[in-house]
Amino acid sequence: MHKARKRFGQNFLHDAGVIQRIVRAVSPRRGQRIVEIGPGQGAITLPLLDACGRLDVVELDRDLIQPLADCAAGHGELLIHQHDVLKFDFRSLAGDARLRVVGNLPYNISTPLLFHLIEQADVIEDMHFMLQKEVVERMAAGPGGGDYGRLSVMIQYHCKVDPLFRVRPGAFTPAPKVESAVVRLTPWRQPPFSLDDPETLEPLVRTAFSQRRKTLRNTLKPLLDSERIEAAGVDPGARPETVDLAGYVALANQLALTQKE
């Protein structure tokens, strides 16, 4: 029996009811290019493979590779990529079809992994992830609350966010100390707002939320002065968590304008 490794953030899903709910949410079909991140002991892997016949999985722990291959025998074609998912090139798997990405994500790398994936969102059809409940709440949060922040703005610019259901700690071995939730992310074919330079949004949002208790006039000083903030239709005296996605895109467009001058 493989022992879960804390350094890999491993918590293995064993609850059959939760597994069925995830697979139903994904609704895998033959011919689709499905990629599972962190298959672990294959709890979601086998039902996905049974449904689609061919599955790519990305797994860092080399001790899980052979057991995965053995348990998948007779279920379909399992392609195992022993790789650090934070450095994995998902575009290399896309081919002519967009990828459907699934995973019980290690909580210790979930935020950097989400940013890594949205950088490659152009080849992704949708993503179904198990995450820490608080992370899902932050991803789906609207302006005005404490959950709203950099992750909310960046994910919502790139994807439609649909929280699906919560999962109790006892569904895992070992049981984590936090609640989990399953979320569906669907990359926009056309972003909800027009961004003049895609490279400006992330640094602007990161700077704005670096000191979330201060006003934009103060936090954005290295990037935009009050006049430019007003030109974007945003109050320079506003706090970062009160500005909606449209406001941040308008600020990013002002930043692109200043960089050209």
Backbone as CSV, one residue per row, in Angstrom:
resi,resn,N_x,N_y,N_z,CA_x,CA_y,CA_z,C_x,C_y,C_z
1,MET,0.842,-1.199,0.000,0.000,0.000,0.000,0.879,1.251,0.000
2,HIS,0.625,2.147,-0.951,1.404,3.382,-1.041,0.968,4.341,0.066
3,LYS,1.928,4.867,0.806,1.641,5.838,1.858,1.654,7.247,1.273
4,ALA,0.600,8.011,1.565,0.507,9.386,1.059,1.691,10.212,1.544
5,ARG,2.259,11.003,0.631,3.437,11.800,0.946,3.057,13.266,1.117
6,LYS,3.394,13.789,2.286,3.055,15.174,2.602,3.740,16.143,1.644
7,ARG,4.971,15.834,1.226,5.697,16.778,0.350,5.056,16.893,-1.028
8,PHE,4.280,15.890,-1.422,3.551,15.952,-2.689,2.107,16.417,-2.489
9,GLY,1.758,16.730,-1.236,0.389,17.171,-0.956,-0.651,16.109,-1.248
10,GLN,-0.315,14.832,-0.995,-1.194,13.736,-1.383,-2.291,13.466,-0.354
11,ASN,-3.533,13.484,-0.827,-4.702,13.025,-0.067,-5.525,12.222,-1.062
12,PHE,-5.585,10.919,-0.880,-6.198,10.048,-1.876,-7.705,9.939,-1.660
13,LEU,-8.454,10.196,-2.720,-9.912,10.134,-2.684,-10.353,8.669,-2.697
14,HIS,-11.274,8.306,-1.770,-11.738,6.918,-1.737,-13.257,6.792,-1.714
15,ASP,-13.982,7.899,-1.501,-15.436,7.859,-1.372,-16.085,7.610,-2.742
16,ALA,-16.721,6.444,-2.885,-17.288,6.049,-4.186,-18.361,7.023,-4.661
17,GLY,-19.156,7.549,-3.723,-20.201,8.491,-4.102,-19.631,9.779,-4.675
18,VAL,-18.562,10.290,-4.064,-17.921,11.508,-4.552,-17.287,11.254,-5.919
19,ILE,-16.636,10.103,-6.062,-16.016,9.748,-7.344,-17.065,9.742,-8.449
20,GLN,-18.220,9.144,-8.178,-19.290,9.094,-9.183,-19.796,10.490,-9.531
21,ARG,-19.926,11.355,-8.520,-20.393,12.721,-8.779,-19.410,13.490,-9.656
22,ILE,-18.114,13.298,-9.417,-17.099,13.982,-10.233,-17.163,13.492,-11.669
23,VAL,-17.228,12.171,-11.837,-17.255,11.611,-13.194,-18.520,12.052,-13.922
24,ARG,-19.654,12.095,-13.217,-20.896,12.583,-13.848,-20.772,14.041,-14.260
25,ALA,-20.111,14.848,-13.418,-19.921,16.269,-13.746,-19.051,16.434,-14.991
26,VAL,-18.011,15.612,-15.095,-17.116,15.677,-16.267,-17.838,15.158,-17.501
27,SER,-18.626,14.081,-17.323,-19.351,13.442,-18.432,-18.413,13.117,-19.604
28,PRO,-17.400,12.268,-19.357,-16.417,11.953,-20.392,-17.015,11.100,-21.510
29,ARG,-16.509,11.316,-22.721,-16.986,10.549,-23.875,-15.809,10.141,-24.751
30,ARG,-16.014,9.074,-25.487,-14.965,8.569,-26.375,-14.586,9.616,-27.410
31,GLY,-13.303,9.701,-27.686,-12.802,10.658,-28.658,-12.349,11.968,-28.042
32,GLN,-12.731,12.223,-26.799,-12.302,13.455,-26.145,-10.878,13.306,-25.617
33,ARG,-10.115,14.420,-25.626,-8.751,14.419,-25.089,-8.808,14.837,-23.631
34,ILE,-8.802,13.854,-22.747,-8.911,14.126,-21.316,-7.553,13.923,-20.653
35,VAL,-7.196,14.863,-19.794,-5.933,14.807,-19.057,-6.248,14.882,-17.573
36,GLU,-5.743,13.908,-16.815,-5.920,13.955,-15.369,-4.618,14.365,-14.701
37,ILE,-4.727,15.321,-13.799,-3.574,15.785,-13.026,-3.575,15.056,-11.678
38,GLY,-2.437,14.465,-11.330,-2.312,13.798,-10.035,-3.271,12.642,-9.857
39,PRO,-3.181,11.604,-10.681,-4.115,10.480,-10.591,-4.010,9.676,-9.295
40,GLY,-2.862,9.779,-8.615,-2.712,9.085,-7.342,-2.855,7.580,-7.494
41,GLN,-3.838,7.004,-6.798,-4.060,5.560,-6.845,-5.150,5.170,-7.837
42,GLY,-5.566,6.130,-8.679,-6.471,5.800,-9.780,-7.950,5.848,-9.471
43,ALA,-8.359,6.516,-8.394,-9.775,6.540,-8.005,-10.663,7.127,-9.107
44,ILE,-10.218,8.236,-9.712,-10.986,8.855,-10.800,-10.493,8.334,-12.147
45,THR,-9.247,7.892,-12.187,-8.606,7.465,-13.426,-9.375,6.347,-14.128
46,LEU,-9.707,5.297,-13.393,-10.337,4.129,-14.026,-11.718,4.423,-14.597
47,PRO,-12.619,5.104,-13.860,-13.908,5.415,-14.488,-13.780,6.368,-15.681
48,LEU,-12.816,7.296,-15.642,-12.587,8.162,-16.808,-12.106,7.341,-18.001
49,LEU,-11.163,6.435,-17.726,-10.589,5.601,-18.791,-11.650,4.668,-19.372
50,ASP,-12.494,4.103,-18.519,-13.572,3.240,-18.998,-14.502,3.997,-19.938
51,ALA,-14.730,5.280,-19.634,-15.679,6.070,-20.423,-15.094,6.564,-21.736
52,CYS,-13.790,6.954,-21.722,-13.242,7.585,-22.931,-12.270,6.687,-23.699
53,GLY,-11.787,5.604,-23.091,-10.941,4.640,-23.807,-9.481,5.007,-23.894
54,ARG,-9.176,6.293,-23.730,-7.786,6.765,-23.807,-7.647,7.952,-22.880
55,LEU,-6.600,7.954,-22.059,-6.464,8.999,-21.050,-4.993,9.320,-20.826
56,ASP,-4.673,10.616,-20.795,-3.343,11.075,-20.387,-3.396,11.444,-18.914
57,VAL,-2.365,11.054,-18.160,-2.281,11.465,-16.759,-0.889,12.026,-16.491
58,VAL,-0.829,13.032,-15.617,0.438,13.650,-15.233,0.640,13.379,-13.748
59,GLU,1.685,12.621,-13.422,1.941,12.204,-12.041,3.415,12.409,-11.712
60,LEU,3.674,13.093,-10.587,5.051,13.371,-10.179,5.686,12.202,-9.427
61,ASP,4.905,11.513,-8.610,5.434,10.462,-7.731,5.725,9.192,-8.531
62,ARG,6.998,8.910,-8.759,7.373,7.762,-9.597,6.939,6.424,-8.997
63,ASP,6.760,6.378,-7.674,6.337,5.127,-7.044,4.890,4.761,-7.375
64,LEU,4.132,5.713,-7.908,2.740,5.442,-8.276,2.593,5.023,-9.739
65,ILE,3.657,5.172,-10.527,3.555,4.955,-11.969,3.189,3.512,-12.316
66,GLN,3.961,2.552,-11.813,3.701,1.150,-12.162,2.378,0.646,-11.607
67,PRO,2.048,0.958,-10.329,0.723,0.550,-9.851,-0.424,1.115,-10.688
68,LEU,-0.268,2.362,-11.172,-1.293,2.946,-12.045,-1.417,2.165,-13.343
69,ALA,-0.264,1.874,-13.947,-0.253,1.118,-15.205,-0.887,-0.253,-15.007
70,ASP,-0.587,-0.897,-13.873,-1.111,-2.240,-13.607,-2.627,-2.221,-13.431
71,CYS,-3.132,-1.231,-12.668,-4.574,-1.217,-12.395,-5.375,-0.785,-13.618
72,ALA,-4.715,-0.116,-14.583,-5.416,0.329,-15.790,-5.461,-0.745,-16.870
73,ALA,-4.719,-1.825,-16.678,-4.672,-2.883,-17.690,-6.080,-3.411,-17.970
74,GLY,-6.435,-3.423,-19.248,-7.746,-3.910,-19.644,-8.836,-2.858,-19.654
75,HIS,-8.531,-1.656,-19.169,-9.540,-0.589,-19.134,-9.459,0.333,-20.350
76,GLY,-8.283,0.406,-20.967,-8.099,1.299,-22.107,-6.643,1.713,-22.199
77,GLU,-6.384,2.724,-23.014,-5.009,3.197,-23.236,-4.685,4.321,-22.254
78,LEU,-3.808,4.013,-21.287,-3.408,5.002,-20.294,-2.002,5.481,-20.615
79,LEU,-1.860,6.799,-20.862,-0.565,7.393,-21.177,-0.107,8.185,-19.949
80,ILE,0.951,7.684,-19.300,1.409,8.270,-18.047,2.612,9.173,-18.293
81,HIS,2.506,10.432,-17.866,3.599,11.394,-17.991,4.140,11.656,-16.587
82,GLN,5.323,11.110,-16.296,5.935,11.314,-14.983,6.637,12.671,-15.029
83,HIS,5.986,13.693,-14.445,6.432,15.068,-14.672,5.903,15.966,-13.569
84,ASP,6.610,17.050,-13.325,6.132,18.117,-12.452,5.086,18.911,-13.215
85,VAL,3.845,18.872,-12.746,2.748,19.485,-13.490,2.907,20.998,-13.618
86,LEU,3.642,21.633,-12.683,3.867,23.076,-12.764,4.759,23.456,-13.938
87,LYS,5.459,22.469,-14.501,6.329,22.718,-15.653,5.848,21.986,-16.894
88,PHE,4.690,21.351,-16.794,4.214,20.514,-17.894,3.611,21.353,-19.012
89,ASP,3.917,20.987,-20.262,3.395,21.684,-21.436,2.111,20.995,-21.895
90,PHE,0.973,21.535,-21.496,-0.302,20.929,-21.865,-0.580,21.077,-23.363
91,ARG,-0.006,22.093,-23.970,-0.212,22.274,-25.412,0.315,21.079,-26.214
92,SER,1.321,20.392,-25.654,1.905,19.248,-26.358,0.918,18.090,-26.498
93,LEU,-0.156,18.100,-25.720,-1.138,17.016,-25.766,-2.376,17.369,-26.582
94,ALA,-2.521,18.630,-26.943,-3.798,19.086,-27.493,-4.090,18.543,-28.893
95,GLY,-3.131,18.604,-29.803,-3.403,18.188,-31.173,-4.497,19.038,-31.794
96,ASP,-5.459,18.372,-32.460,-6.554,19.095,-33.117,-7.711,19.384,-32.173
97,ALA,-7.735,18.709,-31.038,-8.860,18.854,-30.108,-8.428,19.587,-28.842
98,ARG,-9.341,20.352,-28.285,-9.069,21.004,-27.002,-9.079,19.964,-25.879
99,LEU,-8.308,20.247,-24.860,-8.179,19.322,-23.741,-9.287,19.529,-22.712
100,ARG,-9.682,18.421,-22.088,-10.532,18.484,-20.904,-9.647,18.040,-19.742
101,VAL,-9.468,18.913,-18.767,-8.511,18.664,-17.684,-9.274,18.379,-16.394
102,VAL,-8.836,17.330,-15.690,-9.503,16.885,-14.475,-8.440,16.659,-13.409
103,GLY,-8.767,16.918,-12.147,-7.783,16.593,-11.123,-8.234,16.874,-9.704
104,ASN,-7.749,16.026,-8.796,-7.815,16.292,-7.366,-6.488,16.972,-7.056
105,LEU,-6.467,18.308,-7.124,-5.203,19.039,-7.124,-4.556,19.071,-5.741
106,PRO,-3.224,18.890,-5.698,-2.517,19.057,-4.418,-2.725,20.483,-3.910
107,TYR,-3.243,20.624,-2.693,-3.601,21.942,-2.185,-2.392,22.860,-2.039
108,ASN,-1.207,22.268,-1.844,-0.020,23.099,-1.619,0.473,23.788,-2.891
109,ILE,-0.011,23.355,-4.066,0.414,24.011,-5.321,-0.773,24.483,-6.147
110,SER,-1.969,24.497,-5.558,-3.164,24.737,-6.373,-3.167,26.105,-7.044
111,THR,-2.792,27.177,-6.325,-2.845,28.510,-6.936,-1.825,28.671,-8.059
112,PRO,-0.523,28.352,-7.864,0.396,28.450,-9.001,0.003,27.544,-10.163
113,LEU,-0.589,26.380,-9.863,-1.005,25.476,-10.936,-2.153,26.073,-11.744
114,LEU,-3.100,26.730,-11.070,-4.193,27.382,-11.785,-3.664,28.469,-12.720
115,PHE,-2.683,29.250,-12.268,-2.093,30.283,-13.123,-1.339,29.649,-14.294
116,HIS,-0.676,28.527,-14.054,0.028,27.807,-15.125,-0.970,27.332,-16.190
117,LEU,-2.133,26.876,-15.749,-3.136,26.372,-16.683,-3.815,27.489,-17.470
118,ILE,-4.112,28.619,-16.811,-4.798,29.676,-17.563,-3.875,30.308,-18.604
119,GLU,-2.559,30.158,-18.424,-1.627,30.600,-19.474,-1.774,29.755,-20.726
120,GLN,-2.333,28.558,-20.587,-2.510,27.636,-21.720,-3.993,27.399,-22.010
121,ALA,-4.838,28.335,-21.564,-6.287,28.163,-21.675,-6.767,28.075,-23.116
122,ASP,-5.959,28.540,-24.064,-6.377,28.505,-25.470,-6.505,27.084,-26.014
123,VAL,-5.904,26.083,-25.336,-6.012,24.696,-25.808,-6.888,23.855,-24.878
124,ILE,-7.598,24.520,-23.948,-8.385,23.793,-22.953,-9.879,24.054,-23.153
125,GLU,-10.655,22.992,-23.202,-12.112,23.084,-23.334,-12.758,23.390,-21.984
126,ASP,-12.390,22.615,-20.970,-12.890,22.866,-19.622,-11.988,22.171,-18.608
127,MET,-12.175,22.516,-17.325,-11.393,21.936,-16.241,-12.321,21.628,-15.079
128,HIS,-12.184,20.443,-14.524,-12.937,20.047,-13.326,-11.926,19.705,-12.244
129,PHE,-11.957,20.472,-11.146,-10.946,20.302,-10.110,-11.563,20.156,-8.726
130,MET,-10.923,19.288,-7.934,-11.164,19.254,-6.495,-10.113,20.158,-5.866
131,LEU,-10.577,21.103,-5.065,-9.687,22.080,-4.448,-10.128,22.338,-3.009
132,GLN,-9.288,22.997,-2.259,-9.688,23.461,-0.939,-10.890,24.392,-1.103
133,LYS,-11.897,24.221,-0.261,-13.144,24.981,-0.398,-12.888,26.487,-0.446
134,GLU,-11.961,26.967,0.381,-11.669,28.404,0.414,-11.109,28.900,-0.913
135,VAL,-10.358,28.062,-1.614,-9.808,28.451,-2.912,-10.935,28.604,-3.929
136,VAL,-11.879,27.650,-3.919,-13.032,27.741,-4.829,-13.847,28.995,-4.524
137,GLU,-14.031,29.307,-3.240,-14.781,30.511,-2.867,-14.077,31.771,-3.352
138,ARG,-12.748,31.778,-3.279,-11.986,32.932,-3.777,-12.104,33.058,-5.289
139,MET,-12.063,31.925,-5.994,-12.162,31.952,-7.453,-13.504,32.504,-7.922
140,ALA,-14.570,32.169,-7.177,-15.921,32.550,-7.598,-16.391,33.882,-7.020
141,ALA,-15.606,34.469,-6.108,-16.047,35.662,-5.363,-16.245,36.880,-6.256
142,GLY,-17.225,37.688,-5.886,-17.440,38.973,-6.547,-16.846,40.089,-5.710
143,PRO,-16.748,41.306,-6.258,-16.155,42.425,-5.524,-16.938,42.779,-4.273
144,GLY,-16.208,43.277,-3.279,-16.841,43.752,-2.058,-16.639,42.885,-0.847
145,GLY,-16.177,41.640,-1.049,-15.998,40.738,0.083,-14.541,40.392,0.312
146,GLY,-14.288,39.768,1.449,-12.916,39.410,1.801,-12.327,38.311,0.944
147,ASP,-13.184,37.488,0.296,-12.683,36.399,-0.548,-12.188,36.911,-1.906
148,TYR,-12.629,38.096,-2.289,-12.322,38.643,-3.618,-10.889,39.164,-3.648
149,GLY,-10.138,38.738,-4.668,-8.747,39.167,-4.747,-8.139,38.858,-6.105
150,ARG,-6.818,38.779,-6.128,-6.086,38.547,-7.383,-6.564,37.283,-8.101
151,LEU,-6.737,36.197,-7.345,-7.164,34.940,-7.963,-8.550,35.087,-8.590
152,SER,-9.458,35.771,-7.911,-10.815,35.994,-8.439,-10.764,36.701,-9.793
153,VAL,-10.037,37.815,-9.838,-9.986,38.642,-11.057,-9.344,37.871,-12.212
154,MET,-8.214,37.232,-11.951,-7.485,36.576,-13.031,-8.230,35.347,-13.564
155,ILE,-8.777,34.534,-12.661,-9.514,33.351,-13.115,-10.768,33.768,-13.874
156,GLN,-11.503,34.762,-13.350,-12.755,35.159,-14.000,-12.521,35.862,-15.334
157,TYR,-11.364,36.489,-15.514,-11.078,37.067,-16.832,-10.903,35.954,-17.866
158,HIS,-10.299,34.846,-17.457,-9.995,33.754,-18.392,-11.081,32.683,-18.467
159,CYS,-11.874,32.516,-17.400,-12.791,31.375,-17.332,-14.132,31.725,-16.694
160,LYS,-15.150,31.000,-17.102,-16.428,30.974,-16.379,-16.240,30.027,-15.203
161,VAL,-16.631,30.450,-14.000,-16.404,29.679,-12.783,-17.736,29.139,-12.260
162,ASP,-17.840,27.804,-12.135,-19.052,27.168,-11.618,-18.706,26.253,-10.447
163,PRO,-18.860,26.718,-9.201,-18.692,25.804,-8.064,-19.782,24.726,-8.129
164,LEU,-19.424,23.459,-7.950,-20.372,22.367,-8.132,-20.866,21.774,-6.808
165,PHE,-19.968,21.272,-5.960,-20.395,20.701,-4.686,-19.214,20.603,-3.733
166,ARG,-19.544,20.507,-2.434,-18.522,20.386,-1.398,-18.220,18.912,-1.125
167,VAL,-17.039,18.662,-0.558,-16.621,17.298,-0.236,-16.058,17.288,1.183
168,ARG,-16.532,16.363,1.990,-16.105,16.293,3.397,-14.689,15.720,3.498
169,PRO,-13.959,16.050,4.549,-12.592,15.536,4.725,-12.509,14.018,4.761
170,GLY,-13.553,13.358,5.305,-13.530,11.903,5.416,-13.561,11.165,4.097
171,ALA,-13.746,11.890,2.977,-13.738,11.251,1.661,-12.320,10.921,1.192
172,PHE,-11.315,11.377,1.966,-9.918,11.207,1.587,-9.158,10.382,2.623
173,THR,-8.050,9.791,2.152,-7.071,9.160,3.042,-5.695,9.719,2.702
174,PRO,-4.981,10.332,3.661,-5.491,10.742,4.970,-6.480,11.896,4.821
175,ALA,-7.326,12.058,5.831,-8.311,13.139,5.788,-7.613,14.478,5.956
176,PRO,-7.824,15.420,5.017,-7.226,16.755,5.181,-7.892,17.503,6.334
177,LYS,-7.271,18.581,6.770,-7.817,19.376,7.872,-8.784,20.445,7.385
178,VAL,-9.027,20.459,6.076,-9.898,21.479,5.493,-10.982,20.814,4.654
179,GLU,-12.072,21.542,4.413,-13.112,21.061,3.502,-12.659,21.280,2.065
180,SER,-13.210,20.474,1.173,-12.874,20.577,-0.244,-14.121,20.930,-1.042
181,ALA,-13.920,21.278,-2.294,-15.042,21.551,-3.191,-14.612,21.251,-4.616
182,VAL,-15.596,20.897,-5.433,-15.347,20.632,-6.855,-15.858,21.831,-7.649
183,VAL,-15.050,22.255,-8.615,-15.391,23.430,-9.421,-15.181,23.117,-10.891
184,ARG,-16.012,23.720,-11.730,-15.824,23.631,-13.189,-15.364,24.986,-13.700
185,LEU,-14.269,24.994,-14.440,-13.752,26.202,-15.084,-13.855,26.015,-16.591
186,THR,-14.519,26.951,-17.255,-14.669,26.873,-18.709,-14.021,28.109,-19.338
187,PRO,-12.861,27.936,-19.980,-12.211,29.101,-20.594,-13.127,29.796,-21.604
188,TRP,-13.154,31.113,-21.522,-13.944,31.896,-22.477,-13.333,31.767,-23.872
189,ARG,-14.168,31.553,-24.860,-13.682,31.622,-26.248,-13.381,33.077,-26.600
190,GLN,-14.193,33.957,-26.028,-13.996,35.399,-26.181,-14.046,35.993,-24.780
191,PRO,-12.972,36.624,-24.291,-12.984,37.181,-22.932,-14.146,38.154,-22.745
192,PRO,-14.657,38.278,-21.526,-15.825,39.131,-21.273,-15.572,40.619,-21.511
193,PHE,-14.297,41.040,-21.449,-13.935,42.438,-21.697,-12.676,42.482,-22.548
194,SER,-12.557,43.506,-23.358,-11.443,43.606,-24.298,-10.192,44.167,-23.626
195,LEU,-9.130,43.399,-23.682,-7.854,43.784,-23.079,-6.874,44.144,-24.193
196,ASP,-6.365,45.367,-24.167,-5.492,45.835,-25.246,-4.159,45.100,-25.277
197,ASP,-3.604,44.811,-24.107,-2.338,44.090,-24.000,-2.465,43.060,-22.880
198,PRO,-2.540,41.759,-23.215,-2.727,40.714,-22.203,-1.649,40.683,-21.124
199,GLU,-0.495,41.287,-21.418,0.611,41.249,-20.450,0.428,42.248,-19.299
200,THR,-0.550,43.142,-19.411,-0.681,44.202,-18.400,-1.592,43.835,-17.233
201,LEU,-2.534,42.930,-17.442,-3.543,42.676,-16.410,-2.947,42.055,-15.147
202,GLU,-2.156,41.009,-15.289,-1.655,40.291,-14.107,-0.777,41.176,-13.217
203,PRO,0.225,41.887,-13.757,1.022,42.741,-12.866,0.207,43.866,-12.227
204,LEU,-0.774,44.393,-12.957,-1.601,45.452,-12.381,-2.441,44.921,-11.220
205,VAL,-3.065,43.771,-11.422,-3.904,43.193,-10.370,-3.051,42.780,-9.167
206,ARG,-1.909,42.201,-9.430,-1.005,41.801,-8.343,-0.585,43.007,-7.520
207,THR,-0.258,44.113,-8.194,0.147,45.337,-7.494,-1.014,45.914,-6.688
208,ALA,-2.203,45.914,-7.278,-3.375,46.471,-6.594,-3.661,45.742,-5.288
209,PHE,-3.553,44.397,-5.308,-3.897,43.609,-4.127,-2.717,43.366,-3.196
210,SER,-1.557,43.935,-3.525,-0.388,43.729,-2.660,-0.574,44.389,-1.294
211,GLN,-1.407,45.430,-1.263,-1.741,46.113,-0.001,-3.224,46.441,-0.051
212,ARG,-4.039,45.426,0.179,-5.464,45.547,-0.119,-6.205,46.525,0.784
213,ARG,-5.617,46.923,1.907,-6.284,47.887,2.789,-6.055,49.337,2.342
214,LYS,-5.103,49.523,1.442,-4.827,50.875,0.953,-5.668,51.181,-0.278
215,THR,-5.767,52.449,-0.629,-6.533,52.850,-1.809,-5.713,52.599,-3.070
216,LEU,-6.418,52.543,-4.203,-5.728,52.360,-5.486,-4.753,53.497,-5.758
217,ARG,-5.083,54.690,-5.297,-4.186,55.844,-5.474,-2.794,55.522,-4.926
218,ASN,-2.761,54.798,-3.805,-1.484,54.447,-3.186,-0.880,53.160,-3.743
219,THR,-1.701,52.114,-3.899,-1.143,50.824,-4.327,-0.665,50.855,-5.772
220,LEU,-1.373,51.605,-6.633,-1.027,51.620,-8.061,-0.054,52.732,-8.432
221,LYS,0.418,53.456,-7.433,1.320,54.584,-7.696,2.511,54.218,-8.594
222,PRO,3.119,53.018,-8.426,4.245,52.672,-9.309,3.845,52.498,-10.784
223,LEU,2.531,52.294,-11.035,2.076,51.994,-12.398,1.218,53.099,-13.005
224,LEU,0.286,53.658,-12.205,-0.659,54.652,-12.718,-0.867,55.769,-11.699
225,ASP,-0.945,57.006,-12.169,-1.265,58.103,-11.255,-2.786,58.245,-11.147
226,SER,-3.229,59.114,-10.269,-4.665,59.272,-10.020,-5.428,59.684,-11.275
227,GLU,-4.801,60.506,-12.088,-5.452,60.960,-13.319,-5.740,59.800,-14.257
228,ARG,-4.779,58.891,-14.371,-4.952,57.718,-15.236,-6.009,56.771,-14.658
229,ILE,-6.033,56.644,-13.352,-7.029,55.780,-12.718,-8.433,56.336,-12.990
230,GLU,-8.578,57.666,-12.862,-9.862,58.308,-13.154,-10.233,58.148,-14.624
231,ALA,-9.232,58.213,-15.501,-9.478,58.059,-16.943,-10.031,56.673,-17.266
232,ALA,-9.733,55.700,-16.407,-10.256,54.348,-16.591,-11.676,54.209,-16.051
233,GLY,-12.190,55.294,-15.466,-13.536,55.254,-14.898,-13.580,54.644,-13.511
234,VAL,-12.437,54.652,-12.828,-12.329,54.048,-11.494,-11.955,55.136,-10.496
235,ASP,-12.539,55.079,-9.315,-12.258,56.041,-8.251,-10.880,55.757,-7.646
236,PRO,-9.939,56.708,-7.705,-8.613,56.483,-7.111,-8.666,56.226,-5.608
237,GLY,-9.749,56.650,-4.957,-9.898,56.436,-3.520,-10.506,55.084,-3.170
238,ALA,-10.821,54.283,-4.181,-11.424,52.971,-3.920,-10.375,51.987,-3.425
239,ARG,-10.822,51.013,-2.638,-9.942,49.930,-2.217,-9.972,48.823,-3.279
240,PRO,-8.906,48.040,-3.385,-8.811,47.033,-4.447,-9.978,46.057,-4.499
241,GLU,-10.506,45.646,-3.318,-11.547,44.614,-3.326,-12.908,45.129,-3.765
242,THR,-13.032,46.448,-4.003,-14.322,46.997,-4.442,-14.407,47.171,-5.961
243,VAL,-13.308,46.945,-6.666,-13.273,47.162,-8.122,-13.611,45.864,-8.843
244,ASP,-14.554,45.916,-9.777,-14.948,44.695,-10.483,-13.994,44.379,-11.639
245,LEU,-14.249,43.255,-12.294,-13.381,42.800,-13.385,-13.292,43.837,-14.498
246,ALA,-14.419,44.438,-14.863,-14.412,45.458,-15.918,-13.499,46.616,-15.541
247,GLY,-13.516,47.004,-14.258,-12.658,48.094,-13.794,-11.184,47.743,-13.911
248,TYR,-10.828,46.500,-13.571,-9.420,46.109,-13.667,-8.950,46.032,-15.125
249,VAL,-9.833,45.597,-16.012,-9.467,45.582,-17.433,-9.269,47.012,-17.941
250,ALA,-10.140,47.929,-17.522,-9.994,49.342,-17.919,-8.690,49.924,-17.380
251,LEU,-8.322,49.577,-16.148,-7.049,50.041,-15.580,-5.863,49.451,-16.343
252,ALA,-5.965,48.175,-16.699,-4.893,47.535,-17.465,-4.738,48.189,-18.834
253,ASN,-5.846,48.594,-19.431,-5.782,49.277,-20.724,-5.128,50.654,-20.585
254,GLN,-5.369,51.318,-19.460,-4.681,52.583,-19.198,-3.174,52.341,-19.028
255,LEU,-2.828,51.248,-18.369,-1.412,50.915,-18.202,-0.756,50.663,-19.549
256,ALA,-1.449,49.946,-20.434,-0.910,49.693,-21.776,-0.688,51.011,-22.523
257,LEU,-1.616,51.938,-22.313,-1.524,53.252,-22.965,-0.300,54.024,-22.472
258,THR,-0.083,53.994,-21.153,1.060,54.722,-20.601,2.399,54.124,-21.046
259,GLN,2.406,52.805,-21.219,3.635,52.133,-21.649,4.014,52.458,-23.094
260,LYS,3.007,52.849,-23.883,3.253,53.206,-25.281,3.766,54.625,-25.416
261,GLU,3.491,55.467,-24.418,3.820,56.892,-24.530,5.309,57.141,-24.236
